[in-house]
Amino acid sequence: MVGIAVVALLVTLTFPAYSFVKAKMQFAGCVANLKALHAGLSTYTQDNGMVWPQYPHDLREAGDEDDEDKLSSWWFETLKPYGVTRATWLCPADRDGHEHDNENTEELMVSYGVTLFDEMPNSAYRWLQPWVVESGQNHGKSQGPNVIMPDGQVRQGVGIDVQQGQ
């Protein structure tokens, strides 16, 4: 009986720690994804005369409802030769009711938005704007979305306090 009580006590003490550890693991996975996207973008620019990947104008001006899906697919196909996998585009904390890993599905889920720069060489390095921004606040309201800067540093954006009922 004492053994059961001890086990029950240990379970109640470790259960809250599980969610904390899970959140930290998801955050670390998100940072790793951003670093992989940065590596792919850096290598692309080095291979292309320091010019940022240019989204084709014919796709941008189509005005389709699927424009965001086309943009996501275009970024994936552009960075695929640089080691950026489908799983890289999905933050571990951004499941949004979906429990897939982007590998075993036809639909590409994307948790990150890539900044568009002009076609001038070094443009992406000249401006101190984030290269990739996480969509949403998957890691808590107070921290804000993760972003990756031109130097490869991952930062957290400022959380936006949304008030209900206004």
C-alpha positions, -999 to +999 in steps of 0.1 A: +000+000+000+029+024+008+045+015-025+013+025-044+012+058-025+048+065-033+043+058-070+011+080-070+031+108-053+059+106-079+034+106-108+017+137-094+050+154-090+063+146-125+032+152-144+035+191-144+071+188-154+062+168-185+044+197-201+073+220-192+098+197-208+076+191-238+073+229-244+111+233-241+116+204-266+092+221-291+109+254-287+143+237-294+128+220-324+115+253-337+149+270-333+165+241-351+140+245-380+148+282-382+185+275-383+180+250-411+160+275-431+187+301-425+214+277-437+193+269-468+187+306-476+224+315-469+236+287-492+211+297-519+223+333-519+259+323-520+252+301-550+233+329-568+256+359-566+243+370-531+208+375-546+178+365-525+154+340-540+129+359-562+093+347-561+081+346-598+060+376-607+035+355-627+027+335-596+026+366-574+002+385-596-022+357-603-044+368-574-055+332-567-072+322-534-044+296-532-017+322-534-003+314-500-002+277-508+016+285-540+041+307-522+047+280-496+052+253-522+075+276-542+097+283-511+098+246-503+109+237-539+134+265-540+152+254-508+148+217-512+182+213-530+198+230-500+187+204-475+155+220-463+130+192-458+092+193-456+094+187-418+115+218-414+086+240-425+064+229-395+071+241-360+067+212-335+044+234-314+022+244-344-001+215-348-033+235-351-053+203-347-032+185-372-010+156-361+012+151-391+049+158-397+047+170-434+064+139-446+035+115-450+009+139-465+003+157-497-006+190-481+023+211-471+018+228-437+040+259-431+047+275-398+071+301-411+069+331-434+100+341-454+107+378-461+108+389-497+137+411-506+145+428-539+169+413-565+199+435-556+230+416-544+234+415-506+199+430-501+190+404-475+221+412-455+219+450-459+186+454-440+184+442-404+150+425-410+142+390-400+147+365-428+121+341-415+092+348-391+072+321-373+035+323-379+015+328-347+026+326-311+032+289-307+055+292-277+034+313-254+017+347-256+044+365-236+072+354-259+058+361-293+069+344-325+105+333-332+124+351-359+158+344-375+180+374-383+206+377-412+234+367-388+217+334-379+206+346-345+171+334-334+151+360-315+117+361-300+093+387-312+073+408-288+040+392-278+009+411-289-017+414-261-050+408-278-080+419-256-113+400-261-146+418-266-135+450-282 
